[in-house]
């Protein structure tokens, strides 16, 4: 599934991660970074005003928007940066959609004294201009990707091509629970801190566990992080919220589990949205970070086994949630996270007396120019 020239390099990554992940020194350094650089733990907030407005269930949010750089992405980027240093690499490389992974990886590269190369689709560069500026300020080289759909899938394709030429000195730090082994496992492991913190915090706040835990799903890293804290609790329902875009027509959404089938993409087997030729299909969503025709293989497994449920919210619902939670709670969410907020707003009236915990996976600073230029301040939604 991987191009043969890359197989030895991913074997090297697997073996290095197996060694470093068991190292007390590595774990201690990562914990120090999380506390003294990232600002962890991030809190769980009770969204009182939103809960009262929606009626029914009480809504809570794990505040990954308060993690340094403004999203959950730094959780795995600092781990990948540590791994790169352990392996003697000089450079970090990655794709990015919304730019949050790119910003987080550029931050990790600066922290560890490494070079950084980020590939980003031209459509996403235009939508997420603030994050492009942040990446450049942090010292990263941002490579525009102008072929195909000019979004996240093409950014991955482009970065793989560049990585093949410099794999001896660089680490391809994949930005979600996708890609060849060990990245789905490794990124999930680094994001596990979100679920561990959230579970303890929710118990302390309420004396019990949430009835429903939900997070947006593109590749699925923030969802796997949150889910991992509750996956063994049979009384907690897990929901992944996919982007329905503008319609259920192929090319107008990115709801991979909802409409996809088994297939291969970027060196791993999972569920994929396919076109008439069996190739990964074009996708659309207002949220650039969810704009991917595949999904993490563990999410496909959770779906198949019934351990987690998957649903979808469309662009209009996400935008309405974006404006609503901004005005009711003083939290401007990332458009990706707004899909989880939309789910909670939709489900809360159906579950009086219960609780919903969502992952506020990122803040919306990156989205405000795009949203206000294209949708005003929500007057017509």
C-alpha positions in Angstrom: 0.0 0.0 0.0 2.9 2.3 0.6 5.3 3.2 -2.2 8.2 0.8 -1.8 10.8 3.6 -1.3 8.8 4.8 1.8 8.5 1.3 3.5 11.9 1.4 5.3 11.3 4.9 6.5 7.9 4.0 8.1 9.5 0.9 9.5 12.1 3.1 11.2 9.3 5.3 12.6 7.4 2.3 13.9 10.5 0.9 15.7 11.5 4.3 17.1 8.0 4.9 18.4 7.8 1.5 20.0 11.0 2.2 21.9 10.4 5.8 22.8 6.7 5.3 23.9 7.9 3.0 26.7 10.7 5.4 27.9 10.2 7.0 31.3 12.4 9.9 30.1 10.2 10.5 27.1 7.0 10.3 29.1 8.4 12.7 31.8 9.4 15.2 29.1 6.1 15.1 27.4 4.3 15.7 30.7 6.5 18.6 31.4 5.8 20.1 28.0 2.0 19.6 28.4 2.0 21.4 31.8 4.6 24.2 31.3 4.3 24.9 27.6 0.9 23.8 26.4 -1.0 24.9 29.5 -2.7 21.6 30.2 -5.0 20.4 31.6 -7.6 22.3 29.6 -10.9 22.7 31.5 -14.3 21.3 31.0 -16.9 24.1 30.9 -20.6 23.9 31.6 -22.4 25.7 28.8 -25.2 27.0 31.0 -26.7 29.6 28.7 -26.7 27.3 25.6 -28.2 24.5 27.7 -31.0 26.8 28.8 -31.6 28.0 25.3 -31.8 24.5 23.9 -33.7 22.9 26.7 -33.4 19.2 27.7 -29.9 17.9 28.3 -27.2 19.8 30.0 -24.3 20.7 27.6 -20.6 20.6 28.6 -17.5 21.2 26.5 -13.9 20.0 26.8 -12.0 23.2 26.1 -9.2 22.2 23.7 -9.6 25.7 22.2 -7.7 26.8 25.3 -4.7 24.5 24.5 -1.7 26.5 23.3 -2.1 27.3 19.5 -5.8 27.1 19.9 -6.7 23.5 19.2 -6.0 19.9 20.2 -3.4 19.4 17.4 -0.5 20.4 19.6 -1.1 17.3 21.8 0.3 15.0 19.1 2.6 17.6 17.4 4.8 17.9 20.5 4.9 14.2 20.7 5.9 13.9 17.1 8.6 16.6 17.6 10.0 14.6 20.5 10.1 11.5 18.3 11.9 13.4 15.5 14.6 14.6 17.9 15.0 11.0 19.2 15.4 9.8 15.7 18.0 12.5 14.8 15.7 14.1 12.2 16.3 17.7 11.2 12.9 18.6 9.8 9.2 18.2 10.4 6.8 17.9 7.4 3.0 17.7 7.2 -0.2 18.5 5.4 -2.8 20.8 6.8 -6.4 21.6 6.0 -7.7 24.3 8.4 -4.1 25.2 9.3 -4.3 24.2 12.9 -2.1 21.1 12.4 0.3 23.3 10.4 0.4 25.9 13.2 0.9 23.3 15.9 3.7 21.5 13.9 5.4 24.8 13.2 5.2 25.5 16.9 6.7 22.2 17.8 9.5 22.7 15.2 10.4 26.1 16.7 10.4 24.6 20.2 12.7 21.7 19.2 14.9 23.7 16.8 13.8 21.9 13.7 13.0 23.0 10.1 9.3 22.8 9.1 7.6 22.3 5.7 3.8 22.5 5.5 1.7 21.6 2.4 -1.7 23.3 2.1 -4.3 23.4 -0.6 -4.8 26.8 -2.3 -8.5 26.8 -1.4 -7.7 26.3 2.3 -4.9 29.0 2.1 -7.5 31.5 1.0 -10.0 30.4 3.7 -7.6 30.2 6.5 -5.3 33.2 5.9 -4.7 33.9 9.6 -3.2 30.4 10.2 -1.0 30.8 7.1 0.4 34.0 8.6 1.0 32.2 11.9 2.8 29.3 10.3 5.1 31.7 8.4 5.8 33.8 11.6 6.8 30.5 13.3 9.3 29.9 10.6 7.6 27.3 8.5 7.7 27.0 4.7 4.1 26.9 3.5 3.9 25.0 0.1 0.7 25.9 -1.8 -1.0 22.9 -3.5 -2.8 23.8 -6.8 -3.8 20.5 -8.4 -7.0 18.5 -8.1 -9.4 19.8 -5.5 -6.7 22.0 -4.0 -7.7 21.0 -0.5 -6.7 18.5 2.2 -6.4 15.3 0.2 -4.2 17.0 -2.4 -2.1 18.5 0.4 -1.4 15.0 1.7 -0.5 13.8 -1.8 1.9 16.7 -2.3 3.5 16.3 1.1 4.0 12.5 0.5 5.8 13.3 -2.8 8.1 15.9 -1.1 8.8 13.6 1.8 10.0 10.8 -0.5 12.9 13.1 -1.6 14.0 13.9 2.0 12.9 11.1 4.2 16.4 10.4 5.5 16.4 13.8 7.3 12.7 14.5 7.8 9.7 13.1 9.8 6.3 13.2 8.1 4.2 14.2 11.1 0.7 13.1 9.9 -2.0 15.3 11.4 -4.7 12.9 12.3 -5.5 9.3 13.2 -4.9 8.4 9.5 -2.1 7.2 7.3 0.1 4.1 7.5 0.9 2.4 10.8 1.9 3.6 13.4 0.3 7.0 12.8 -3.3 6.1 13.6 -2.2 4.5 16.9 0.5 7.1 17.7 -1.7 10.1 17.2 -4.5 8.5 19.2 -2.0 7.8 22.0 -0.9 11.4 22.1 -4.5 12.6 22.0 -5.6 10.2 24.8 -4.8 12.9 27.3 -8.0 14.7 26.2 -10.2 11.8 27.2 -8.4 11.1 30.4 -8.6 14.7 31.6 -12.3 15.0 30.5 -13.4 11.9 32.3 -11.8 13.0 35.6 -13.0 16.5 35.3 -16.6 15.6 34.5 -16.7 13.2 37.4 -15.4 15.9 39.7 -17.9 18.4 38.4 -21.0 16.3 38.4 -20.3 13.1 40.4 -21.0 11.0 37.3 -20.2 10.4 33.7 -21.8 12.1 30.7 -24.7 10.3 29.0 -23.4 11.3 25.5 -19.9 12.2 24.3 -19.6 13.8 20.9 -16.9 15.3 18.7 -16.5 16.3 15.0 -14.9 13.7 12.7 -12.9 14.4 9.6 -9.8 12.3 10.0 -10.9 11.9 13.6 -8.0 12.8 16.0 -9.9 15.0 18.4 -12.8 12.5 18.5 -10.4 9.5 19.2 -8.8 11.5 21.9 -12.1 12.3 23.7 -13.6 8.9 23.0 -10.6 7.1 24.5 -11.5 8.3 28.0 -15.0 6.7 27.8 -14.7 3.8 25.4 -15.0 1.2 28.2 -18.0 2.8 29.8 -21.1 1.0 28.4 -23.5 3.6 29.7 -21.8 6.4 27.7 -22.9 6.8 24.1 -20.2 8.0 21.7 -21.1 10.1 18.7 -18.8 11.2 15.8 -20.2 14.2 13.9 -19.3 14.2 10.2 -19.7 17.2 7.8 -22.7 16.9 5.5 -21.7 20.1 3.6 -24.4 21.4 1.4 -26.2 18.1 0.4 -25.9 14.4 0.4 -24.8 14.5 -3.3 -21.3 13.1 -3.8 -18.8 16.0 -4.0 -21.0 18.2 -1.8 -20.2 16.7 1.6 -17.4 14.9 3.4 -19.4 12.4 5.5 -17.2 9.3 4.9 -18.7 6.9 7.4 -22.3 8.0 6.5 -21.8 7.4 2.7 -18.4 5.7 2.2 -17.3 2.1 1.6 -14.1 0.1 2.3 -11.1 1.3 0.4 -7.5 2.4 0.5 -6.2 5.9 0.7 -2.7 7.3 1.6 -1.2 4.0 2.6 -4.0 2.6 4.8 -7.3 0.8 4.6 -10.4 2.3 6.0 -13.7 3.7 4.7 -13.5 6.1 1.8 -15.8 8.2 -0.3 -15.3 7.0 -3.9 -16.2 8.4 -7.3 -17.5 6.5 -10.3 -14.0 5.1 -11.0 -13.4 3.9 -7.5 -11.0 6.7 -6.7 -11.3 9.0 -3.6 -14.1 11.4 -4.4 -14.0 15.2 -4.3 -15.5 16.5 -1.0 -16.9 19.8 0.4 -17.5 21.2 3.8 -17.4 24.7 5.2 -14.8 23.4 7.7 -11.4 22.9 6.0 -10.1 20.6 8.8 -12.9 18.1 8.0 -12.4 18.2 4.2 -11.1 14.6 3.7 -12.6 11.7 1.7 -11.3 9.1 4.3 -11.5 8.6 8.0 -9.3 7.1 10.7 -9.4 3.3 10.6 -10.3 3.0 14.3 -13.4 5.1 13.6 -14.3 2.7 10.8 -13.9 -0.1 13.3 -15.9 1.6 16.0 -18.7 2.1 13.5 -18.6 -1.5 12.3 -18.7 -2.9 15.8 -21.4 -0.5 17.0 -19.2 0.9 19.7 -19.6 4.4 18.4 -22.4 6.1 16.5 -21.8 8.4 13.5 -24.1 11.2 12.3 -23.7 14.4 10.3 -24.4 18.1 10.4 -24.5 20.3 7.4 -22.8 23.7 6.7 -25.9 25.7 7.7 -26.2 23.9 11.1 -22.5 24.3 11.8 -22.7 28.1 10.9 -25.7 28.5 13.1 -23.9 26.8 16.0 -20.9 29.0 15.3 -22.9 32.2 15.8 -25.0 30.8 18.6 -22.3 29.6 20.9 -20.3 32.8 20.3 -23.2 34.9 21.5 -24.5 32.7 24.3 -21.3 31.6 25.8 -18.6 34.0 24.7 -16.7 31.1 22.9 -16.0 31.5 19.2 -15.5 27.9 18.1 -13.6 26.6 15.1 -16.0 25.7 12.3 -14.9 22.1 12.8 -15.9 22.2 16.4 -19.1 23.9 15.5 -20.3 20.6 14.0 -20.2 19.1 17.5 -21.9 22.1 18.9 -24.6 21.8 16.3 -25.1 18.1 17.2 -25.5 19.0 20.9 -28.0 21.8 20.0 -30.0 19.3 17.9 -29.9 16.5 20.4 -30.3 18.3 23.8 -34.1 18.8 23.5 -34.5 15.0 22.9 -32.8 14.1 26.2 -34.2 16.0 29.2 -32.4 15.2 32.4 -29.3 13.9 30.6 -25.9 15.4 29.9 -23.9 15.9 26.7 -20.1 16.4 26.6 -18.7 17.7 23.4 -15.1 18.4 22.4 -14.5 22.1 21.7 -11.6 21.0 19.6 -10.4 24.4 18.5 -11.1 28.1 18.6 -12.5 30.1 15.7 -10.0 32.9 15.3 -8.8 31.3 12.1 -12.4 31.3 10.6 -13.7 34.8 11.5 -12.6 36.5 8.3 -13.9 33.8 6.1 -17.2 33.5 7.9 -18.0 37.2 8.1 -16.9 37.9 4.5 -19.2 35.1 3.2 -22.0 34.8 5.7 -22.0 38.2 7.5 -23.0 37.8 11.1 -25.5 35.1 10.7 -28.5 37.3 9.9 -29.7 35.2 6.9 -29.1 31.7 8.4 
